[in-house]
Amino acid sequence: MLLINTHKLEKSFAGKTLFKNVSLGIEEGERVGLVGPNGAGKSTLLKILAGTMTPNSGDVTAKKGLRLGYLEQTPTFKKDETILDAVLSKAEDPHEAIGSAYEWIARLELTQFGENFLVSDLSGGWKKRVALARELVRDPELLLLDEPTNHLDVSSIMWLEDFLSRAPFATLTITHDRLFLQRTVNKIFDLDPKNPNYLISTTGGYLEYLEEKAILLAGQEQKELAMKNTLRRETEWLRRGAKARLTKQKARIDRAGTLKEDVEELSAKNAARKVKIEFKETDRNPQKLIEVDHVTKAYDGRVLFSDFSYLVTPKTRLALLGDNGSGKSTLIRMLLQQEAPTSGRVVQADKLKVAYFEQNRETLKPKESVLKNICPDGDYVHYQGQYVFARSYLERFLFNRQQMDLPVEKLSGGEQSRLRLAQLMLNEAQVLILDEPTNDLDVATLTVLEDSLKEFTGAVILVTHDRFFMDQVASDILALHKNPDGSTSMERFAGYLQWEEWFEEQKELQAQELKKEKKAEKAAAKPVKLSFKEKFELENMEANIFEMEEKLSNLQTEAGKPEVVSQASKVQELFAEISSLQSKIETAYARWAELEKKSQGQA
């Protein structure tokens, strides 16, 4: 069944056409990936489908009563909103949805914080989980997701991959994570000005899409070449002075004019605009750039890592991998000598030059223009030993003249990442430390960045959730693994897939160990006689549970009365009492089973 479809959508901003003639359809059970270059309008298209933005022209038609969820790229929450309040905030009937809310809070592992924990105190990754729970409580038939992997650690991304691949609803996901696409989608929409009518649809995963896209672009290039040859012949004929008296000759002149417009349009589509990324290297590159010597780091008695040694050389291509809180950022701060180890030492080469890409791009000044961020004074920047006109330099990063005068806060996430890279390229560096540089970047820019990092003659230390990018750039992966006891172990791998195989093995080993422990506990347990108090408790347990269940039924009836539903404070009070009573009943049943088991052992 068709859930939603569009017909010839068009959207423009400030006179610039983002897309036009976009027609698409999503059916039940489809898992669609939406890809395309930065600035093509992917997030805008998602907002139009979600009904939060209107197109300039065209239609969106949804199945009657369609339940649609929308996970934004950067979810927003009310001030002082608790996890439970946030999860229930979009439910049609919060009272009916309370059970579903608790279910999703548990399934998304948010119970560790407690339902009354403030969302504002959570990290970006956990906020994303709260926002996902908020949409899932609505029981969507179609879930729209805009860059859902941003701010998630790798194990959370693996969990999301598994969840979405088995979800009972259709999905439309914007992501530049190529491995995530390959594992979670069965159809690809490619939104790109180069495409005929801006959008092409491919059935299958990311690999099938790449093959079809390559064939399309090759076909368009051949078509452009053929049209240019035809135009050249027509132009030569016109220059020979053919008169337009005859109908046939006039039609040929008109056709030449139309053909010229078609060639120009196709040439514009085929023109490959790529970011030019080339980091500024130093003339001097000592073999020992950073030496980490038997370092231990602990916080409040908790050891993050111990007795760790590592040598950073110009050939180092190191990726740090681990869950949020495992110590990746701490290790980076120690390498930068912004934080001291508990024991051991970190030694940098004399006058070491480090370029650091911060995860949240804090170096950018959001209120100032793009141009002022790159060139605070004057009109020129110093790049690769020569002075370059600042506006020309910004064109390397695909900024047009109008964007250069905009405040940075008006740019998209991908554009801000490109600007931060432009800043870094102006500084000489022997070591590049990149903390999540791939967030929001399109695949074309990621490919250019990959190639640039491979060619860089200094060291590269990388933190990224983009597994494909990690594998392309890093030759050494250092995994910070959080153990069940709270400590962190460090393991080294040659590639991401090798780590993933090891990670799954560790999960299996932990599960087997837990099973052994439970079996040993069961075997060690000896029958113990019931005390007089426990006998009395067991004899009265059924009557007590019956009494509590009767009270629960009365409270639920009371909560459903129209005169009560209209009183928010009364409803809140009743549901708090209902929740407390349900918990007591569950505890009582568990205690009953425990006492029954004990009495049977005695018998």
C-alpha positions as a printed NumPy array, in Angstrom:
array([[  0.   ,   0.   ,   0.   ],
       [  1.235,   3.488,  -0.897],
       [  1.815,   5.515,   2.29 ],
       [  2.846,   8.877,   0.81 ],
       [  3.667,  10.301,  -2.593],
       [  4.6  ,  13.637,  -4.169],
       [  3.891,  15.136,  -7.586],
       [  6.252,  17.669,  -9.198],
       [  7.443,  19.312,  -5.989],
       [  9.435,  22.506,  -6.363],
       [ 11.215,  24.504,  -3.654],
       [ 13.333,  27.657,  -3.875],
       [ 15.189,  29.799,  -1.348],
       [ 16.241,  33.406,  -2.022],
       [ 15.691,  32.963,  -5.76 ],
       [ 17.782,  29.76 ,  -5.941],
       [ 15.957,  26.585,  -7.022],
       [ 16.761,  23.715,  -4.662],
       [ 14.781,  21.163,  -6.664],
       [ 11.837,  20.907,  -9.051],
       [  9.666,  18.223, -10.691],
       [ 10.345,  15.889,  -7.755],
       [  7.88 ,  12.989,  -7.767],
       [  8.306,  10.017,  -5.429],
       [  6.337,   7.376,  -3.544],
       [  6.953,   5.316,  -0.404],
       [  5.113,   2.043,   0.218],
       [  4.555,  -0.109,   3.303],
       [  7.671,  -1.981,   4.381],
       [ 10.083,   0.073,   2.277],
       [ 13.302,   1.261,   3.902],
       [ 14.471,   4.178,   1.803],
       [ 17.784,   6.042,   1.992],
       [ 17.831,   9.68 ,   0.816],
       [ 21.276,  10.715,  -0.452],
       [ 22.719,  13.651,  -2.369],
       [ 25.23 ,  16.511,  -2.134],
       [ 25.11 ,  19.166,   0.601],
       [ 22.722,  21.941,  -0.384],
       [ 20.58 ,  19.736,  -2.654],
       [ 17.589,  20.131,  -0.303],
       [ 17.374,  16.712,   1.389],
       [ 16.387,  18.078,   4.822],
       [ 13.986,  20.507,   3.133],
       [ 12.311,  17.616,   1.284],
       [ 11.961,  15.719,   4.568],
       [ 10.338,  18.761,   6.215],
       [  7.873,  19.043,   3.316],
       [  6.931,  15.359,   3.692],
       [  6.569,  15.86 ,   7.462],
       [  4.262,  18.846,   6.864],
       [  6.47 ,  21.372,   8.693],
       [  7.323,  23.233,   5.459],
       [  5.359,  23.965,   2.284],
       [  6.689,  23.663,  -1.286],
       [  6.51 ,  26.51 ,  -3.821],
       [  4.514,  24.207,  -6.067],
       [  3.527,  20.57 ,  -6.358],
       [  1.501,  18.237,  -4.14 ],
       [  2.056,  15.828,  -1.256],
       [ -0.59 ,  13.113,  -0.818],
       [ -0.608,  10.818,   2.204],
       [ -2.704,   7.773,   3.04 ],
       [ -5.754,   8.786,   5.068],
       [ -4.883,   8.833,   8.766],
       [ -1.164,   8.163,   8.126],
       [  0.801,   8.014,  11.383],
       [  4.069,   9.735,  10.547],
       [  7.116,  10.202,  12.783],
       [  9.908,  12.694,  12.138],
       [ 13.312,  12.507,  13.864],
       [ 15.014,  15.842,  13.211],
       [ 18.755,  16.226,  12.688],
       [ 19.026,  18.294,  15.888],
       [ 15.995,  17.467,  18.097],
       [ 14.611,  20.259,  20.288],
       [ 13.039,  19.941,  23.731],
       [ 11.249,  22.257,  26.142],
       [ 13.188,  23.841,  28.967],
       [ 13.379,  21.654,  32.109],
       [ 11.616,  18.773,  30.279],
       [ 12.073,  15.337,  31.859],
       [ 12.668,  12.174,  29.826],
       [  9.118,  10.925,  30.46 ],
       [  7.511,  14.284,  29.637],
       [  9.551,  14.531,  26.432],
       [  8.656,  11.008,  25.302],
       [  4.941,  11.699,  25.88 ],
       [  4.965,  15.232,  24.436],
       [  3.788,  14.248,  20.915],
       [  1.351,  11.479,  21.923],
       [ -2.276,  12.077,  20.944],
       [ -3.434,  10.86 ,  24.349],
       [ -0.568,  10.906,  26.91 ],
       [ -2.635,   8.858,  29.398],
       [ -3.177,   6.021,  26.928],
       [  0.455,   6.231,  25.766],
       [  1.999,   5.925,  29.255],
       [  2.556,   2.162,  28.899],
       [  4.156,   2.551,  25.481],
       [  6.346,   5.365,  26.811],
       [  7.74 ,   3.16 ,  29.59 ],
       [  8.301,   0.357,  27.063],
       [ 10.377,   2.557,  24.716],
       [ 12.264,   4.182,  27.595],
       [ 13.297,   0.66 ,  28.625],
       [ 14.049,  -0.592,  25.082],
       [ 16.2  ,   2.457,  24.32 ],
       [ 18.09 ,   1.941,  27.606],
       [ 16.989,   5.288,  29.061],
       [ 15.875,   3.722,  32.369],
       [ 19.439,   4.091,  33.683],
       [ 18.811,   7.846,  34.039],
       [ 15.278,   7.615,  35.481],
       [ 12.087,   9.025,  33.962],
       [ 12.473,  12.347,  35.847],
       [ 16.013,  13.017,  34.583],
       [ 16.238,  16.337,  32.66 ],
       [ 16.768,  15.932,  28.901],
       [ 18.963,  19.055,  28.92 ],
       [ 21.514,  17.196,  31.078],
       [ 21.92 ,  14.362,  28.533],
       [ 24.638,  14.111,  25.866],
       [ 23.77 ,  14.555,  22.178],
       [ 23.576,  10.795,  21.588],
       [ 21.154,  10.184,  24.48 ],
       [ 19.019,  13.175,  23.437],
       [ 18.715,  11.47 ,  20.046],
       [ 17.395,   8.334,  21.775],
       [ 14.82 ,  10.384,  23.712],
       [ 13.698,  12.008,  20.444],
       [ 13.44 ,   8.569,  18.803],
       [ 11.336,   7.261,  21.713],
       [  9.113,  10.353,  21.346],
       [  8.373,   9.376,  17.728],
       [  8.017,   5.62 ,  18.372],
       [  5.382,   6.183,  21.076],
       [  3.157,   7.467,  18.259],
       [  3.331,   3.991,  16.636],
       [  4.353,   5.367,  13.203],
       [  3.626,   3.701,   9.892],
       [  6.378,   5.832,   8.315],
       [  9.386,   7.232,  10.197],
       [ 11.47 ,  10.035,   8.673],
       [ 15.04 ,  10.242,  10.039],
       [ 17.47 ,  13.113,   9.326],
       [ 21.113,  12.089,   9.979],
       [ 20.189,   9.732,  12.864],
       [ 23.793,   8.529,  13.355],
       [ 25.235,  11.969,  14.161],
       [ 26.44 ,  12.147,  17.799],
       [ 25.95 ,   8.389,  18.301],
       [ 28.869,   6.149,  19.218],
       [ 29.593,   3.07 ,  17.091],
       [ 27.864,   0.502,  19.328],
       [ 24.719,   2.717,  19.356],
       [ 24.84 ,   2.922,  15.551],
       [ 25.093,  -0.884,  15.368],
       [ 22.043,  -1.121,  17.668],
       [ 20.126,   1.366,  15.453],
       [ 21.087,  -0.575,  12.31 ],
       [ 19.669,  -3.762,  13.793],
       [ 16.529,  -1.994,  15.081],
       [ 15.689,  -0.259,  11.77 ],
       [ 16.428,  -3.336,   9.654],
       [ 13.754,  -5.259,  11.628],
       [ 11.305,  -2.387,  12.305],
       [  7.63 ,  -3.046,  11.474],
       [  7.249,   0.378,   9.817],
       [  8.578,   2.053,   6.655],
       [ 11.518,   4.46 ,   6.919],
       [ 13.034,   7.328,   4.93 ],
       [ 16.539,   8.112,   6.184],
       [ 18.977,  10.882,   5.291],
       [ 22.514,   9.711,   6.042],
       [ 25.997,   9.888,   4.564],
       [ 27.097,   6.778,   6.483],
       [ 27.656,   4.336,   3.638],
       [ 27.815,   1.176,   5.768],
       [ 24.617,   2.231,   7.583],
       [ 22.882,   2.675,   4.199],
       [ 24.023,  -0.714,   2.94 ],
       [ 22.721,  -2.456,   6.067],
       [ 19.385,  -0.674,   6.572],
       [ 17.797,   0.264,   3.22 ],
       [ 16.248,  -1.593,   0.288],
       [ 15.727,   1.482,  -1.888],
       [ 17.644,   4.723,  -2.557],
       [ 16.368,   8.17 ,  -3.528],
       [ 19.183,  10.344,  -4.92 ],
       [ 18.387,  14.09 ,  -4.833],
       [ 20.951,  15.865,  -7.004],
       [ 20.736,  18.799,  -9.472],
       [ 22.748,  16.622, -11.906],
       [ 19.902,  14.092, -12.147],
       [ 17.066,  14.279, -14.676],
       [ 14.203,  15.978, -12.77 ],
       [ 16.572,  16.185,  -9.761],
       [ 15.594,  12.776,  -8.297],
       [ 16.377,   9.201,  -9.286],
       [ 15.152,   6.072,  -7.512],
       [ 17.103,   2.817,  -7.251],
       [ 15.748,  -0.466,  -5.897],
       [ 18.315,  -2.253,  -3.747],
       [ 21.064,  -1.188,  -1.371],
       [ 23.84 ,   1.389,  -1.585],
       [ 26.03 ,  -0.775,  -3.865],
       [ 23.245,  -1.141,  -6.464],
       [ 22.7  ,   2.631,  -6.312],
       [ 26.41 ,   3.371,  -6.944],
       [ 26.377,   1.175, -10.048],
       [ 23.202,   2.784, -11.437],
       [ 24.443,   6.323, -10.681],
       [ 27.739,   5.653, -12.504],
       [ 25.837,   4.408, -15.574],
       [ 23.545,   7.469, -15.481],
       [ 26.43 ,   9.968, -15.272],
       [ 28.351,   8.187, -18.032],
       [ 25.219,   8.277, -20.213],
       [ 24.72 ,  11.983, -19.54 ],
       [ 28.328,  12.723, -20.496],
       [ 27.908,  10.805, -23.782],
       [ 24.652,  12.67 , -24.429],
       [ 26.371,  16.019, -23.784],
       [ 29.17 ,  15.106, -26.217],
       [ 26.671,  14.081, -28.945],
       [ 24.617,  17.258, -28.432],
       [ 27.775,  19.418, -28.603],
       [ 28.762,  17.784, -31.917],
       [ 25.263,  18.414, -33.333],
       [ 25.35 ,  22.019, -32.08 ],
       [ 28.757,  22.567, -33.704],
       [ 27.445,  21.341, -37.079],
       [ 24.31 ,  23.509, -36.808],
       [ 26.372,  26.562, -35.812],
       [ 28.771,  26.08 , -38.739],
       [ 25.808,  25.872, -41.131],
       [ 24.317,  29.071, -39.732],
       [ 27.642,  30.902, -40.054],
       [ 27.77 ,  30.057, -43.77 ],
       [ 24.969,  32.563, -44.142],
       [ 21.861,  30.468, -44.728],
       [ 18.837,  32.678, -45.228],
       [ 15.694,  32.1  , -43.242],
       [ 13.24 ,  32.531, -46.074],
       [ 12.226,  28.905, -46.325],
       [ 10.22 ,  27.206, -43.558],
       [ 12.74 ,  24.354, -43.373],
       [ 15.694,  26.743, -42.948],
       [ 13.869,  28.802, -40.292],
       [ 13.024,  25.622, -38.329],
       [ 16.689,  24.63 , -38.441],
       [ 17.77 ,  28.013, -37.028],
       [ 15.15 ,  27.754, -34.249],
       [ 16.316,  24.218, -33.485],
       [ 19.928,  25.394, -33.166],
       [ 18.877,  28.012, -30.598],
       [ 16.967,  25.433, -28.54 ],
       [ 19.842,  22.944, -28.808],
       [ 22.284,  25.562, -27.455],
       [ 20.092,  25.991, -24.341],
       [ 19.837,  22.205, -23.874],
       [ 23.622,  21.786, -24.163],
       [ 24.219,  24.554, -21.602],
       [ 21.727,  22.95 , -19.165],
       [ 23.27 ,  19.475, -19.562],
       [ 26.824,  20.878, -19.254],
       [ 25.807,  22.559, -15.982],
       [ 24.418,  19.226, -14.696],
       [ 27.575,  17.343, -15.672],
       [ 29.98 ,  19.947, -14.247],
       [ 31.636,  18.275, -11.239],
       [ 32.134,  20.834,  -8.465],
       [ 34.374,  19.4  ,  -5.768],
       [ 35.815,  20.837,  -2.6  ],
       [ 39.596,  21.313,  -2.843],
       [ 41.15 ,  20.097,   0.416],
       [ 44.93 ,  20.242,   0.871],
       [ 46.383,  20.596,   4.351],
       [ 49.41 ,  22.836,   4.848],
       [ 52.444,  20.728,   5.707],
       [ 55.655,  21.817,   7.439],
       [ 59.177,  21.546,   6.064],
       [ 60.305,  19.805,   9.255],
       [ 58.808,  16.484,  10.375],
       [ 60.708,  14.755,  13.205],
       [ 60.21 ,  10.996,  13.563],
       [ 58.937,  11.345,  17.147],
       [ 55.99 ,  13.748,  17.07 ],
       [ 54.193,  12.673,  20.278],
       [ 55.372,  10.022,  22.724],
       [ 52.896,   8.522,  25.213],
       [ 54.923,   6.752,  27.903],
       [ 53.193,   4.349,  30.362],
       [ 50.227,   6.664,  30.908],
       [ 47.448,   5.993,  33.417],
       [ 44.359,   8.202,  33.755],
       [ 41.775,   7.986,  36.531],
       [ 38.763,  10.086,  37.588],
       [ 37.258,   9.816,  41.092],
       [ 38.807,   6.387,  41.612],
       [ 37.679,   5.065,  38.212],
       [ 40.599,   4.098,  35.948],
       [ 39.925,   5.048,  32.318],
       [ 43.083,   3.399,  31.026],
       [ 46.361,   2.273,  32.554],
       [ 49.999,   1.788,  31.538],
       [ 49.322,   2.905,  27.945],
       [ 52.239,   3.65 ,  25.611],
       [ 52.113,   4.849,  21.994],
       [ 54.428,   6.642,  19.575],
       [ 52.969,   9.108,  17.06 ],
       [ 55.172,   9.406,  13.942],
       [ 54.605,  11.14 ,  10.561],
       [ 53.282,   7.802,   9.232],
       [ 50.67 ,   7.426,  12.001],
       [ 47.092,   6.97 ,  10.789],
       [ 45.282,   6.234,  14.058],
       [ 41.521,   6.009,  14.669],
       [ 40.094,   6.023,  18.204],
       [ 37.017,   3.853,  18.588],
       [ 34.752,   3.447,  21.61 ],
       [ 31.462,   4.278,  23.299],
       [ 30.719,   7.744,  24.641],
       [ 32.453,   8.072,  27.995],
       [ 35.128,   5.463,  27.239],
       [ 37.905,   8.07 ,  27.28 ],
       [ 38.479,   9.104,  23.624],
       [ 38.177,  12.855,  24.316],
       [ 40.337,  12.532,  27.45 ],
       [ 43.071,  10.822,  25.423],
       [ 42.936,  13.566,  22.779],
       [ 43.237,  16.288,  25.452],
       [ 46.293,  14.501,  26.861],
       [ 47.887,  14.283,  23.39 ],
       [ 47.277,  18.036,  23.045],
       [ 48.744,  18.522,  26.572],
       [ 45.506,  20.218,  27.636],
       [ 45.141,  17.637,  30.429],
       [ 47.775,  15.833,  32.492],
       [ 47.805,  12.052,  33.024],
       [ 47.461,  10.613,  36.539],
       [ 50.827,   8.93 ,  36.02 ],
       [ 53.241,   8.515,  33.125],
       [ 54.099,  11.246,  30.648],
       [ 53.146,  12.686,  27.256],
       [ 56.063,  14.314,  25.391],
       [ 55.594,  16.461,  22.27 ],
       [ 58.316,  17.27 ,  19.733],
       [ 59.845,  20.731,  20.092],
       [ 57.527,  23.447,  18.688],
       [ 55.042,  20.818,  17.502],
       [ 52.359,  22.209,  15.192],
       [ 48.923,  20.613,  15.626],
       [ 45.711,  21.333,  13.679],
       [ 42.636,  20.335,  15.711],
       [ 39.108,  19.892,  14.299],
       [ 36.746,  20.039,  17.299],
       [ 33.598,  17.905,  17.233],
       [ 31.263,  20.875,  17.808],
       [ 33.296,  23.318,  15.653],
       [ 33.718,  25.681,  18.653],
       [ 36.385,  27.746,  16.842],
       [ 33.794,  29.143,  14.414],
       [ 32.208,  32.469,  15.406],
       [ 28.486,  31.98 ,  14.646],
       [ 27.497,  35.673,  14.649],
       [ 30.25 ,  36.74 ,  12.234],
       [ 30.175,  36.25 ,   8.466],
       [ 31.757,  33.337,   6.624],
       [ 34.309,  35.771,   5.155],
       [ 35.244,  37.264,   8.559],
       [ 35.712,  33.765,  10.004],
       [ 38.29 ,  32.972,   7.355],
       [ 39.847,  36.433,   7.099],
       [ 39.18 ,  38.712,  10.122],
       [ 41.297,  41.555,   8.701],
       [ 41.949,  42.601,   5.104],
       [ 40.974,  40.789,   1.915],
       [ 43.706,  38.151,   1.573],
       [ 44.677,  34.893,   3.314],
       [ 48.15 ,  33.341,   3.39 ],
       [ 47.941,  29.855,   1.911],
       [ 50.734,  27.493,   0.777],
       [ 53.349,  30.297,   0.804],
       [ 51.354,  32.886,  -1.144],
       [ 48.616,  35.445,  -0.608],
       [ 45.222,  34.433,  -2.02 ],
       [ 42.103,  36.606,  -2.342],
       [ 39.86 ,  35.438,   0.532],
       [ 36.714,  35.16 ,  -1.598],
       [ 38.582,  33.072,  -4.194],
       [ 39.897,  30.849,  -1.412],
       [ 36.347,  30.258,  -0.13 ],
       [ 35.225,  29.252,  -3.63 ],
       [ 37.506,  26.178,  -3.236],
       [ 35.012,  25.061,  -0.567],
       [ 31.949,  25.656,  -2.776],
       [ 30.79 ,  28.869,  -1.054],
       [ 29.102,  31.306,  -3.432],
       [ 29.476,  35.084,  -3.115],
       [ 26.115,  35.474,  -1.368],
       [ 26.962,  32.847,   1.291],
       [ 30.297,  34.51 ,   2.072],
       [ 28.5  ,  37.483,   3.641],
       [ 26.063,  35.378,   5.683],
       [ 26.599,  34.83 ,   9.438],
       [ 27.973,  31.34 ,  10.103],
       [ 24.895,  30.388,  12.171],
       [ 22.835,  30.515,   8.948],
       [ 24.922,  27.766,   7.326],
       [ 23.988,  24.081,   7.318],
       [ 26.026,  21.605,   9.367],
       [ 27.897,  20.415,   6.268],
       [ 28.744,  23.98 ,   5.239],
       [ 30.056,  24.743,   8.739],
       [ 32.278,  21.644,   8.566],
       [ 33.661,  22.81 ,   5.201],
       [ 34.379,  26.264,   6.677],
       [ 36.22 ,  24.741,   9.664],
       [ 38.341,  22.666,   7.251],
       [ 39.073,  25.877,   5.301],
       [ 40.332,  27.482,   8.539],
       [ 42.557,  24.487,   9.368],
       [ 44.14 ,  24.493,   5.909],
       [ 45.571,  27.973,   6.551],
       [ 47.756,  26.674,   9.406],
       [ 50.885,  24.571,   9.072],
       [ 50.573,  21.198,  10.79 ],
       [ 52.674,  18.177,  11.634],
       [ 49.739,  16.435,  13.358],
       [ 46.064,  16.567,  12.375],
       [ 43.606,  15.648,  15.153],
       [ 40.086,  15.343,  13.756],
       [ 37.173,  14.757,  16.153],
       [ 34.058,  13.761,  14.135],
       [ 34.992,  15.719,  10.967],
       [ 32.529,  13.653,   8.891],
       [ 29.321,  14.909,  10.561],
       [ 27.011,  16.423,   7.9  ],
       [ 29.514,  16.132,   5.022],
       [ 28.218,  14.66 ,   1.756],
       [ 29.86 ,  11.625,   0.153],
       [ 31.685,  13.661,  -2.521],
       [ 33.339,  15.867,   0.129],
       [ 34.115,  12.835,   2.313],
       [ 35.926,  11.227,  -0.631],
       [ 38.033,  14.368,  -1.212],
       [ 38.838,  14.549,   2.523],
       [ 39.84 ,  10.856,   2.523],
       [ 42.267,  11.432,  -0.368],
       [ 43.704,  14.565,   1.256],
       [ 44.403,  12.765,   4.544],
       [ 46.075,   9.896,   2.694],
       [ 48.415,  12.365,   0.953],
       [ 49.221,  14.391,   4.103],
       [ 52.86 ,  13.798,   5.125],
       [ 52.259,  14.299,   8.868],
       [ 50.337,  12.214,  11.419],
       [ 46.538,  11.828,  11.45 ],
       [ 44.574,  10.99 ,  14.615],
       [ 40.879,  10.49 ,  13.968],
       [ 37.602,  10.034,  15.849],
       [ 34.623,   9.289,  13.61 ],
       [ 31.41 ,   7.256,  13.62 ],
       [ 31.674,   6.861,   9.797],
       [ 33.049,   3.318,   9.642],
       [ 33.831,   3.395,   5.892],
       [ 35.751,   6.683,   6.251],
       [ 37.633,   5.229,   9.23 ],
       [ 38.682,   2.166,   7.244],
       [ 39.801,   4.287,   4.275],
       [ 41.985,   6.621,   6.341],
       [ 43.26 ,   4.646,   9.36 ],
       [ 45.786,   1.82 ,   9.315],
       [ 45.679,   1.415,  13.102],
       [ 42.507,   1.335,  15.211],
       [ 42.693,   1.746,  18.976],
       [ 39.459,   0.521,  20.566],
       [ 38.619,   1.745,  24.067],
       [ 36.355,  -0.996,  25.399],
       [ 34.269,  -0.425,  28.535],
       [ 34.365,  -3.561,  30.694],
       [ 31.438,  -4.694,  32.923],
       [ 33.403,  -3.586,  36.025],
       [ 33.62 ,   0.008,  34.724],
       [ 37.279,  -0.084,  33.67 ],
       [ 38.461,   0.47 ,  30.09 ],
       [ 40.651,  -1.936,  28.143],
       [ 42.555,  -0.943,  25.013],
       [ 42.693,  -3.23 ,  21.994],
       [ 44.408,  -2.584,  18.641],
       [ 43.038,  -3.616,  15.227],
       [ 44.082,  -3.224,  11.605],
       [ 40.561,  -2.407,  10.37 ],
       [ 36.997,  -1.7  ,  11.468],
       [ 35.462,  -5.015,  10.383],
       [ 38.112,  -6.861,  12.403],
       [ 37.015,  -4.863,  15.473],
       [ 33.314,  -5.533,  14.79 ],
       [ 33.942,  -9.283,  14.666],
       [ 35.873,  -9.065,  17.971],
       [ 33.121,  -6.905,  19.549],
       [ 30.425,  -9.467,  18.697],
       [ 32.607, -12.226,  20.155],
       [ 33.008, -10.238,  23.393],
       [ 29.236,  -9.832,  23.684],
       [ 28.789, -13.574,  23.201],
       [ 31.48 , -14.364,  25.795],
       [ 29.877, -11.998,  28.327],
       [ 26.483, -13.635,  27.752],
       [ 27.979, -17.1  ,  28.272],
       [ 29.778, -15.941,  31.448],
       [ 26.534, -14.511,  32.839],
       [ 24.773, -17.808,  32.038],
       [ 27.489, -19.76 ,  33.887],
       [ 27.231, -17.475,  36.922],
       [ 23.462, -17.916,  37.118],
       [ 23.818, -21.691,  36.738],
       [ 26.417, -21.77 ,  39.53 ],
       [ 24.203, -19.654,  41.784],
       [ 21.267, -21.994,  41.146],
       [ 23.383, -25.085,  41.873],
       [ 24.773, -23.528,  45.048],
       [ 21.371, -22.525,  46.357],
       [ 20.195, -24.828,  49.162],
       [ 16.596, -25.186,  50.357],
       [ 15.981, -22.993,  53.366],
       [ 13.089, -23.417,  55.781],
       [ 10.376, -20.781,  55.843],
       [ 10.354, -18.686,  58.973],
       [  7.096, -18.18 ,  60.926],
       [  6.864, -14.664,  59.482],
       [  7.355, -15.956,  55.896],
       [  4.696, -18.66 ,  56.402],
       [  2.221, -15.989,  57.531],
       [  3.223, -13.816,  54.526],
       [  2.687, -16.712,  52.094],
       [ -0.699, -17.651,  53.547],
       [ -1.972, -14.07 ,  53.145],
       [ -0.252, -13.262,  49.824],
       [ -3.14 , -14.179,  47.504],
       [ -5.638, -12.106,  49.501],
       [ -3.277,  -9.106,  49.607],
       [ -2.682,  -9.223,  45.828],
       [ -6.442,  -9.54 ,  45.189],
       [ -7.028,  -6.463,  47.35 ],
       [ -4.362,  -4.427,  45.512],
       [ -5.704,  -5.475,  42.089],
       [ -9.23 ,  -4.455,  43.089],
       [ -7.898,  -1.064,  44.214],
       [ -5.976,  -0.722,  40.903],
       [ -9.142,  -1.437,  38.911],
       [-11.035,   1.237,  40.854],
       [ -8.257,   3.8  ,  40.264],
       [ -8.184,   3.072,  36.512],
       [-11.971,   3.488,  36.343],
       [-11.702,   6.765,  38.254],
       [ -8.949,   8.058,  35.916],
       [-11.156,   7.472,  32.871],
       [-14.131,   9.529,  34.107],
       [-14.79 ,  12.666,  31.966],
       [-14.937,  14.966,  35.   ],
       [-11.505,  13.698,  36.122],
       [ -9.804,  13.766,  32.681],
       [-10.423,  17.529,  32.494],
       [ -8.424,  18.088,  35.715],
       [ -4.717,  17.799,  34.807],
       [ -3.445,  17.815,  38.41 ],
       [ -5.959,  15.136,  39.479],
       [ -5.04 ,  12.936,  36.465],
       [ -1.331,  13.268,  37.253],
       [ -1.966,  12.313,  40.882],
       [ -4.053,   9.27 ,  39.9  ],
       [ -1.539,   7.977,  37.346],
       [  1.286,   8.343,  39.857],
       [ -0.747,   6.219,  42.306],
       [ -1.589,   3.691,  39.544],
       [  2.084,   3.406,  38.553],
       [  3.113,   2.9  ,  42.192],
       [  0.413,   0.264,  42.762],
       [  1.336,  -1.635,  39.56 ],
       [  4.919,  -1.766,  40.773],
       [  3.8  ,  -3.103,  44.183],
       [  1.666,  -5.81 ,  42.53 ],
       [  4.582,  -6.935,  40.329],
       [  6.84 ,  -7.072,  43.408],
       [  4.192,  -9.063,  45.299],
       [  3.863, -11.644,  42.499],
       [  7.662, -12.046,  42.387],
       [  7.754, -12.465,  46.187],
       [  4.891, -15.019,  46.021],
       [  6.829, -17.113,  43.485],
       [  9.963, -16.879,  45.631],
       [  8.122, -18.05 ,  48.791],
       [  6.333, -20.854,  46.899],
       [  9.678, -22.105,  45.567],
       [ 11.186, -21.949,  49.042],
       [  8.279, -23.857,  50.607],
       [  8.491, -26.59 ,  47.924],
       [ 12.219, -26.999,  48.643],
       [ 11.353, -27.38 ,  52.319],
       [  8.786, -30.028,  51.526]])
